[in-house]
Amino acid sequence: MKIPKLKIKIPFLSKINLKNKFVLISMAGIALIVVGIVVYFSIKPKASKQAAILPAEVQVTSGALQRGDEAVITPLTTATSDYVSAQVAASFVGNIYRLSWKSGLDTMARLPVHVWLPIPRDYYFGENTANVQAVELIDGMPYTLYGGQVRTRNGTNYLECITYFPGILGLVLTNAKSEYGIKLIRKVSDSSPNLIIIPGSNTNFIGNIPGTGQNIWAQDFPNYNIYIFTYPLVNSRSLSTTEKIMNYFMKTGSTSYVKYTTQTLADLLNTVKGDNYIIAQGIGGLIARQAIQNQNVQAKKVILFDTPNNGTTFASSYMLSNLYNAGVVFTSREFSLPQKTVNYIMNMSVSYLRLLNFFAQDVEPNSPLIRELNSKKVPSDVTFISIAGTKPNVMLQTSKEMEEVFPQLVPKKGDGVVSLKSALSFGNKKYEFPYSFSDIFAHTDVQNLVKSLLNSDNSVSKEKFSNDKFKETKTSTSSTKTVQIVKPRTTIYLSKGDYFLRKPSKGEFLVKNYYTSVPKVSKIMGTENGVYMVSSDKIYFMSIGGYQPIYKGKVSFTNVYKGKMYLVTSAGQVLQFNGKSSTLKTTLPSEDYQSIFVTDKDIYALINTATATVFKDLTSHSNLLTIPGKNATLRYFPSSNEFVIVTDKYVSLYNNTAHVGTFFEKISSIMKKIGFKSNQSLKIDSVYVKGDLLYLLSSNYVLIAVDMQSHKAQIIGDQDVGNLKLISFGDVLIVVGERTLNFYDMKNRVRIPIYQLNSGMIDATIWNNTILLLCDKEGKYEIEGYVQK
């Protein structure tokens, strides 16, 4: 069947000639093509961000690389394994780049290499905010490039950062901080003197206590207006801050970040009324010196902690690069040191160099700033006081060659960051203490010196403490003897009713109903199912049928939680024991833990350096609470979900439900409240919490009840109690000593006026309404069980 041709007649076309018809049809075709393109791109999926990679830029300081070598920076594509690995390692935002030397060498640059990384539009929040930070991956390990500064060029915003190594670079999100300057911490009055704190790279020097709203300096100097000067040393600098810095450089011809920071400090201090006193540390000390010597800032006294008055070799990239590029084997031979020691020195040195970022040029030995400061005359009306540490954080094997290059790492010659010679090369008065850069300001004898120096020009001797000695009653259980009572130093402090104190005498409060011989252990812990007995390398489980070993190996930490026992081994393994059976819970990262408490869901760790910090997430190191001091202990009370952390300086309680510190008190403040003299000490060995009362047992046989609401205190045992441990038996608080037990009714706040003798006690616990005492019977170990009479 033949299909007839379809004829369509368009009337107006028939009236147009052939040439015009061709033109019209051509125009229609072009229009269709344009429409097609518009439709295509409107429905086509948007191109991935990878297709619109913004180029990064790199600027090499003259002389940073070998002659003829260049720095090359190229973006990584999403399809590569390097890109995927980098995202896993650092959670970058925006593009990721590879920085390399054209020569292919894996060397450290002698001088800074400036990298400009584009900031994604979605993460740029304006000229007053810097919420990104640069991170460099070297051999898969992330290193923060501190102190980046936001710059703008051709409509694109960049973060300029400094590095010295080839690697993979990108940006990560960080907490934005845009407010810097002088922050008022506490105002006493306009007529009061001002204390200005200027920190360096050690942010703990600021003195703020997380979760408490309190400041160490405000507590130590109650009669001063307290100011903290903050400046963008390690944080990224916003565009507005960077532009101020660049304008200052153009105006003055200087490129010193210390000088710019000092100008800011000087302008702000001119608005503060009254006499100024300055306490500074590290690079903060150089800022203080520049302010006084070159900016005519008025101050009566300036105390410099660990200030690199002659610089520090840690800030010399040229010197460090020579050692790094020579290789570990060569440097180890030249320094006469083990290779692992050389590795540690190099890693620590480079870490400090990264921390100083753009400021490093001012802190290296013989820098223009150092030379200018040391050639300037010091105003005669200002007293400069230098305090230096002589004990590095880490004790390393040393050699003569090492001492010449890194004296700061040698005991008695440096604090781990600044050498003693550099710190004490300047000042009217000079002091040295056997402490490190990180914690020198937190020690009691140093704090006492500072207090004295700010109030008098007279020299001050170090405070000496003496321990009260008390020997517990040694009479047998068949005889009676009254312990000599020392009158409590105070009895009217507790807001909800003081303890009624009566003289204790020997008697029986408990009756023995059980005893058994056990292996030589140091700790016992009771659970519903039985008792765990712990030594340094073994753990036993004891129940009605006797005891048997359940673990053999190095024991680091143990605790009981909800009927189960948790063990942390020396290798970081966390084991959960339910009776005799055990399961591996996790393995902890390697850290210098002071204490660990494990629950069924979480792990809490105490790490103690210059400060004591409790961490919950040991991977990301998110801290719950940080307080100053050393010799820290952690006690967890599951019933109230609270921690008590005690150091040699502070005692604090953290409520883990509300996630806030609810109590914070200086040990010296408690001592003052209970009438202790300045030549006495108060070392807390055991704590217990009941309601609003915190019980503190000291090594010198003093029991204190502290009201955490009113912050008042009362001595309820003084030389007539033991000092081993505090445990509770219902509403009765039991003070366990090596030879005595004392009892307190916590509900009615009454001291039960009898004590009980039981010689050779090592530890105590509660099990099935029975008090178990671990005792040493002339070298033979027993557990004795007691019930209330």
Solvent accessible surface area in square Angstrom, and as a share of the most:
residue,aa,sasa,rsa
1,M,233,1.04
2,K,183,0.78
3,I,148,0.75
4,P,108,0.68
5,K,180,0.76
6,L,157,0.78
7,K,177,0.75
8,I,135,0.69
9,K,166,0.70
10,I,75,0.38
11,P,95,0.60
12,F,121,0.50
13,L,42,0.21
14,S,68,0.44
15,K,177,0.75
16,I,48,0.24
17,N,91,0.47
18,L,149,0.74
19,K,157,0.66
20,N,75,0.39
21,K,61,0.26
22,F,146,0.61
23,V,71,0.41
24,L,74,0.37
25,I,116,0.59
26,S,45,0.29
27,M,120,0.54
28,A,53,0.41
29,G,30,0.29
30,I,109,0.56
31,A,55,0.42
32,L,132,0.66
33,I,111,0.57
34,V,80,0.46
35,V,88,0.51
36,G,38,0.36
37,I,92,0.47
38,V,94,0.54
39,V,74,0.42
40,Y,112,0.42
41,F,130,0.54
42,S,83,0.54
43,I,130,0.66
44,K,94,0.40
45,P,113,0.71
46,K,195,0.83
47,A,82,0.63
48,S,74,0.48
49,K,154,0.65
50,Q,35,0.16
51,A,79,0.61
52,A,77,0.60
53,I,45,0.23
54,L,76,0.38
55,P,91,0.57
56,A,13,0.10
57,E,52,0.23
58,V,38,0.22
59,Q,76,0.34
60,V,58,0.33
61,T,49,0.29
62,S,104,0.67
63,G,44,0.43
64,A,2,0.01
65,L,20,0.10
66,Q,98,0.44
67,R,247,0.90
68,G,75,0.72
69,D,25,0.13
70,E,92,0.41
71,A,14,0.11
72,V,56,0.32
73,I,26,0.13
74,T,64,0.37
75,P,55,0.35
76,L,15,0.07
77,T,68,0.39
78,T,65,0.38
79,A,101,0.78
80,T,54,0.31
81,S,86,0.56
82,D,58,0.30
83,Y,34,0.13
84,V,85,0.49
85,S,67,0.43
86,A,1,0.01
87,Q,54,0.24
88,V,124,0.71
89,A,44,0.34
90,A,16,0.13
91,S,81,0.52
92,F,10,0.04
93,V,21,0.12
94,G,30,0.29
95,N,30,0.16
96,I,1,0.00
97,Y,4,0.01
98,R,86,0.31
99,L,1,0.01
100,S,41,0.26
101,W,6,0.02
102,K,136,0.58
103,S,62,0.40
104,G,66,0.64
105,L,78,0.39
106,D,108,0.56
107,T,35,0.20
108,M,3,0.01
109,A,1,0.00
110,R,69,0.25
111,L,54,0.27
112,P,31,0.19
113,V,0,0.00
114,H,38,0.17
115,V,0,0.00
116,W,8,0.03
117,L,1,0.01
118,P,10,0.06
119,I,8,0.04
120,P,28,0.18
121,R,210,0.77
122,D,98,0.51
123,Y,62,0.24
124,Y,55,0.21
125,F,125,0.52
126,G,27,0.26
127,E,90,0.40
128,N,89,0.45
129,T,31,0.18
130,A,5,0.04
131,N,13,0.07
132,V,2,0.01
133,Q,27,0.12
134,A,0,0.00
135,V,12,0.07
136,E,0,0.00
137,L,11,0.05
138,I,32,0.16
139,D,142,0.74
140,G,51,0.49
141,M,115,0.52
142,P,65,0.41
143,Y,78,0.30
144,T,37,0.21
145,L,3,0.01
146,Y,68,0.26
147,G,0,0.00
148,G,0,0.00
149,Q,2,0.01
150,V,1,0.01
151,R,54,0.20
152,T,67,0.39
153,R,80,0.29
154,N,149,0.77
155,G,63,0.61
156,T,30,0.18
157,N,31,0.16
158,Y,14,0.05
159,L,0,0.00
160,E,8,0.03
161,C,0,0.00
162,I,13,0.07
163,T,3,0.02
164,Y,6,0.02
165,F,9,0.04
166,P,19,0.12
167,G,13,0.13
168,I,22,0.11
169,L,0,0.00
170,G,1,0.01
171,L,3,0.01
172,V,23,0.13
173,L,91,0.45
174,T,49,0.29
175,N,143,0.73
176,A,52,0.41
177,K,82,0.35
178,S,54,0.35
179,E,143,0.64
180,Y,59,0.22
181,G,8,0.07
182,I,37,0.19
183,K,123,0.52
184,L,81,0.40
185,I,50,0.25
186,R,65,0.24
187,K,95,0.40
188,V,68,0.39
189,S,43,0.28
190,D,93,0.48
191,S,105,0.68
192,S,13,0.08
193,P,41,0.26
194,N,0,0.00
195,L,0,0.00
196,I,0,0.00
197,I,0,0.00
198,I,0,0.00
199,P,8,0.05
200,G,6,0.06
201,S,16,0.10
202,N,19,0.10
203,T,81,0.47
204,N,63,0.32
205,F,0,0.00
206,I,32,0.16
207,G,2,0.02
208,N,82,0.42
209,I,8,0.04
210,P,60,0.37
211,G,45,0.43
212,T,30,0.17
213,G,83,0.80
214,Q,60,0.27
215,N,5,0.03
216,I,13,0.07
217,W,10,0.04
218,A,13,0.10
219,Q,57,0.25
220,D,11,0.06
221,F,8,0.04
222,P,81,0.51
223,N,106,0.55
224,Y,15,0.06
225,N,0,0.00
226,I,0,0.00
227,Y,21,0.08
228,I,2,0.01
229,F,1,0.00
230,T,26,0.15
231,Y,19,0.07
232,P,13,0.08
233,L,8,0.04
234,V,28,0.16
235,N,53,0.27
236,S,4,0.03
237,R,1,0.00
238,S,4,0.02
239,L,17,0.08
240,S,24,0.15
241,T,21,0.12
242,T,1,0.00
243,E,76,0.34
244,K,124,0.52
245,I,3,0.01
246,M,42,0.19
247,N,92,0.47
248,Y,31,0.12
249,F,27,0.11
250,M,163,0.73
251,K,179,0.76
252,T,70,0.40
253,G,68,0.65
254,S,23,0.15
255,T,86,0.50
256,S,11,0.07
257,Y,11,0.04
258,V,0,0.00
259,K,39,0.17
260,Y,32,0.12
261,T,8,0.04
262,T,0,0.00
263,Q,56,0.25
264,T,46,0.27
265,L,0,0.00
266,A,5,0.04
267,D,76,0.39
268,L,58,0.29
269,L,7,0.04
270,N,122,0.62
271,T,107,0.62
272,V,26,0.15
273,K,156,0.66
274,G,46,0.44
275,D,73,0.38
276,N,12,0.06
277,Y,27,0.10
278,I,0,0.00
279,I,0,0.00
280,A,0,0.00
281,Q,0,0.00
282,G,1,0.01
283,I,3,0.01
284,G,0,0.00
285,G,0,0.00
286,L,0,0.00
287,I,0,0.00
288,A,0,0.00
289,R,1,0.00
290,Q,5,0.02
291,A,0,0.00
292,I,3,0.02
293,Q,15,0.07
294,N,35,0.18
295,Q,48,0.22
296,N,119,0.61
297,V,9,0.05
298,Q,123,0.55
299,A,10,0.08
300,K,95,0.40
301,K,21,0.09
302,V,0,0.00
303,I,0,0.00
304,L,1,0.01
305,F,1,0.00
306,D,0,0.00
307,T,1,0.01
308,P,1,0.01
309,N,0,0.00
310,N,60,0.31
311,G,4,0.04
312,T,5,0.03
313,T,30,0.18
314,F,1,0.00
315,A,3,0.03
316,S,14,0.09
317,S,8,0.05
318,Y,113,0.43
319,M,44,0.20
320,L,0,0.00
321,S,0,0.00
322,N,77,0.39
323,L,32,0.16
324,Y,83,0.32
325,N,66,0.34
326,A,45,0.35
327,G,30,0.29
328,V,47,0.27
329,V,95,0.54
330,F,91,0.38
331,T,3,0.02
332,S,14,0.09
333,R,150,0.55
334,E,84,0.38
335,F,14,0.06
336,S,70,0.45
337,L,9,0.04
338,P,48,0.30
339,Q,90,0.40
340,K,160,0.68
341,T,11,0.06
342,V,3,0.02
343,N,67,0.35
344,Y,75,0.29
345,I,3,0.02
346,M,15,0.07
347,N,100,0.51
348,M,52,0.23
349,S,0,0.00
350,V,8,0.05
351,S,58,0.37
352,Y,21,0.08
353,L,1,0.00
354,R,26,0.09
355,L,44,0.22
356,L,1,0.00
357,N,5,0.03
358,F,13,0.05
359,F,4,0.02
360,A,6,0.05
361,Q,73,0.32
362,D,6,0.03
363,V,0,0.00
364,E,55,0.25
365,P,52,0.33
366,N,102,0.52
367,S,3,0.02
368,P,93,0.58
369,L,3,0.02
370,I,6,0.03
371,R,123,0.45
372,E,56,0.25
373,L,1,0.00
374,N,72,0.37
375,S,93,0.60
376,K,90,0.38
377,K,183,0.77
378,V,45,0.26
379,P,46,0.29
380,S,119,0.77
381,D,101,0.52
382,V,9,0.05
383,T,33,0.19
384,F,1,0.00
385,I,1,0.01
386,S,2,0.01
387,I,0,0.00
388,A,1,0.01
389,G,1,0.01
390,T,15,0.09
391,K,102,0.43
392,P,3,0.02
393,N,102,0.53
394,V,62,0.36
395,M,114,0.51
396,L,32,0.16
397,Q,104,0.46
398,T,46,0.27
399,S,17,0.11
400,K,151,0.64
401,E,68,0.31
402,M,0,0.00
403,E,49,0.22
404,E,126,0.56
405,V,39,0.22
406,F,1,0.00
407,P,34,0.22
408,Q,2,0.01
409,L,3,0.01
410,V,10,0.05
411,P,45,0.28
412,K,165,0.70
413,K,94,0.40
414,G,0,0.00
415,D,3,0.01
416,G,8,0.08
417,V,23,0.13
418,V,2,0.01
419,S,14,0.09
420,L,32,0.16
421,K,170,0.72
422,S,6,0.04
423,A,3,0.03
424,L,31,0.15
425,S,51,0.33
426,F,24,0.10
427,G,23,0.23
428,N,99,0.51
429,K,52,0.22
430,K,100,0.42
431,Y,45,0.17
432,E,90,0.40
433,F,6,0.02
434,P,71,0.45
435,Y,40,0.15
436,S,6,0.04
437,F,13,0.05
438,S,27,0.17
439,D,4,0.02
440,I,0,0.00
441,F,11,0.05
442,A,5,0.04
443,H,25,0.11
444,T,50,0.29
445,D,28,0.15
446,V,0,0.00
447,Q,21,0.10
448,N,38,0.20
449,L,6,0.03
450,V,3,0.02
451,K,64,0.27
452,S,29,0.19
453,L,1,0.00
454,L,6,0.03
455,N,108,0.55
456,S,37,0.24
457,D,88,0.46
458,N,111,0.57
459,S,97,0.62
460,V,52,0.30
461,S,98,0.63
462,K,103,0.43
463,E,52,0.23
464,K,169,0.72
465,F,92,0.38
466,S,63,0.40
467,N,104,0.53
468,D,44,0.23
469,K,190,0.80
470,F,41,0.17
471,K,150,0.63
472,E,9,0.04
473,T,16,0.09
474,K,112,0.48
475,T,44,0.25
476,S,68,0.44
477,T,83,0.48
478,S,104,0.67
479,S,43,0.28
480,T,108,0.63
481,K,111,0.47
482,T,81,0.47
483,V,14,0.08
484,Q,148,0.66
485,I,38,0.19
486,V,68,0.39
487,K,171,0.72
488,P,32,0.20
489,R,86,0.31
490,T,19,0.11
491,T,61,0.36
492,I,148,0.75
493,Y,69,0.26
494,L,10,0.05
495,S,66,0.42
496,K,129,0.55
497,G,36,0.35
498,D,47,0.25
499,Y,8,0.03
500,F,123,0.51
501,L,45,0.22
502,R,108,0.39
503,K,143,0.60
504,P,1,0.01
505,S,42,0.27
506,K,31,0.13
507,G,17,0.16
508,E,94,0.42
509,F,22,0.09
510,L,1,0.01
511,V,64,0.37
512,K,97,0.41
513,N,90,0.46
514,Y,81,0.31
515,Y,140,0.53
516,T,38,0.22
517,S,77,0.50
518,V,13,0.08
519,P,30,0.19
520,K,153,0.65
521,V,6,0.03
522,S,70,0.45
523,K,71,0.30
524,I,2,0.01
525,M,17,0.08
526,G,18,0.17
527,T,11,0.06
528,E,146,0.65
529,N,83,0.42
530,G,0,0.00
531,V,0,0.00
532,Y,1,0.00
533,M,0,0.00
534,V,8,0.05
535,S,18,0.11
536,S,85,0.55
537,D,62,0.32
538,K,65,0.28
539,I,0,0.00
540,Y,25,0.09
541,F,11,0.05
542,M,4,0.02
543,S,34,0.22
544,I,169,0.86
545,G,82,0.79
546,G,37,0.36
547,Y,92,0.35
548,Q,77,0.34
549,P,89,0.56
550,I,35,0.18
551,Y,40,0.15
552,K,163,0.69
553,G,24,0.23
554,K,138,0.59
555,V,28,0.16
556,S,49,0.32
557,F,47,0.20
558,T,14,0.08
559,N,13,0.06
560,V,37,0.21
561,Y,25,0.10
562,K,149,0.63
563,G,18,0.17
564,K,62,0.26
565,M,0,0.00
566,Y,1,0.01
567,L,0,0.00
568,V,5,0.03
569,T,8,0.05
570,S,78,0.50
571,A,78,0.61
572,G,12,0.12
573,Q,75,0.34
574,V,0,0.00
575,L,25,0.13
576,Q,43,0.19
577,F,2,0.01
578,N,73,0.38
579,G,10,0.09
580,K,112,0.47
581,S,73,0.47
582,S,56,0.36
583,T,84,0.49
584,L,104,0.52
585,K,68,0.29
586,T,53,0.31
587,T,79,0.46
588,L,15,0.07
589,P,58,0.37
590,S,115,0.74
591,E,72,0.32
592,D,120,0.62
593,Y,36,0.14
594,Q,80,0.36
595,S,23,0.15
596,I,8,0.04
597,F,27,0.11
598,V,0,0.00
599,T,7,0.04
600,D,62,0.32
601,K,171,0.72
602,D,42,0.22
603,I,20,0.10
604,Y,5,0.02
605,A,0,0.00
606,L,0,0.00
607,I,21,0.11
608,N,23,0.12
609,T,87,0.50
610,A,3,0.02
611,T,16,0.09
612,A,1,0.01
613,T,16,0.09
614,V,2,0.01
615,F,21,0.09
616,K,67,0.28
617,D,63,0.33
618,L,13,0.07
619,T,125,0.72
620,S,77,0.49
621,H,68,0.30
622,S,58,0.38
623,N,67,0.35
624,L,32,0.16
625,L,2,0.01
626,T,18,0.10
627,I,1,0.00
628,P,3,0.02
629,G,1,0.01
630,K,73,0.31
631,N,103,0.53
632,A,3,0.02
633,T,71,0.41
634,L,23,0.12
635,R,78,0.29
636,Y,17,0.06
637,F,15,0.06
638,P,68,0.43
639,S,119,0.76
640,S,49,0.31
641,N,40,0.21
642,E,24,0.11
643,F,1,0.00
644,V,1,0.00
645,I,1,0.01
646,V,6,0.03
647,T,6,0.03
648,D,64,0.33
649,K,15,0.07
650,Y,2,0.01
651,V,0,0.00
652,S,0,0.00
653,L,3,0.01
654,Y,9,0.03
655,N,31,0.16
656,N,11,0.06
657,T,96,0.56
658,A,64,0.50
659,H,114,0.51
660,V,62,0.35
661,G,13,0.12
662,T,69,0.40
663,F,4,0.02
664,F,7,0.03
665,E,14,0.06
666,K,24,0.10
667,I,8,0.04
668,S,63,0.40
669,S,35,0.22
670,I,1,0.01
671,M,24,0.11
672,K,168,0.71
673,K,48,0.20
674,I,1,0.00
675,G,43,0.42
676,F,18,0.07
677,K,143,0.61
678,S,88,0.56
679,N,78,0.40
680,Q,21,0.09
681,S,25,0.16
682,L,12,0.06
683,K,115,0.49
684,I,15,0.07
685,D,61,0.31
686,S,13,0.08
687,V,9,0.05
688,Y,31,0.12
689,V,15,0.09
690,K,80,0.34
691,G,64,0.62
692,D,40,0.21
693,L,6,0.03
694,L,0,0.00
695,Y,1,0.00
696,L,0,0.00
697,L,0,0.00
698,S,0,0.00
699,S,34,0.22
700,N,3,0.02
701,Y,34,0.13
702,V,0,0.00
703,L,0,0.00
704,I,0,0.00
705,A,0,0.00
706,V,2,0.01
707,D,0,0.00
708,M,20,0.09
709,Q,124,0.55
710,S,38,0.25
711,H,60,0.27
712,K,90,0.38
713,A,0,0.00
714,Q,0,0.00
715,I,0,0.00
716,I,1,0.01
717,G,1,0.01
718,D,4,0.02
719,Q,25,0.11
720,D,8,0.04
721,V,1,0.00
722,G,0,0.00
723,N,29,0.15
724,L,57,0.28
725,K,53,0.23
726,L,0,0.00
727,I,13,0.06
728,S,28,0.18
729,F,29,0.12
730,G,64,0.62
731,D,60,0.31
732,V,18,0.10
733,L,0,0.00
734,I,0,0.00
735,V,0,0.00
736,V,0,0.00
737,G,0,0.00
738,E,84,0.38
739,R,69,0.25
740,T,6,0.04
741,L,1,0.00
742,N,3,0.01
743,F,1,0.00
744,Y,0,0.00
745,D,28,0.15
746,M,11,0.05
747,K,151,0.64
748,N,98,0.50
749,R,37,0.13
750,V,35,0.20
751,R,8,0.03
752,I,33,0.17
753,P,41,0.26
754,I,43,0.22
755,Y,1,0.00
756,Q,14,0.06
757,L,9,0.05
758,N,9,0.05
759,S,64,0.41
760,G,24,0.23
761,M,7,0.03
762,I,49,0.25
763,D,13,0.07
764,A,0,0.00
765,T,18,0.10
766,I,55,0.28
767,W,35,0.12
768,N,97,0.50
769,N,126,0.64
770,T,18,0.11
771,I,0,0.00
772,L,1,0.00
773,L,0,0.00
774,L,0,0.00
775,C,0,0.00
776,D,50,0.26
777,K,70,0.30
778,E,179,0.80
779,G,58,0.55
780,K,155,0.66
781,Y,28,0.11
782,E,36,0.16
783,I,0,0.00
784,E,1,0.00
785,G,0,0.00
786,Y,14,0.05
787,V,49,0.28
788,Q,95,0.42
789,K,159,0.67
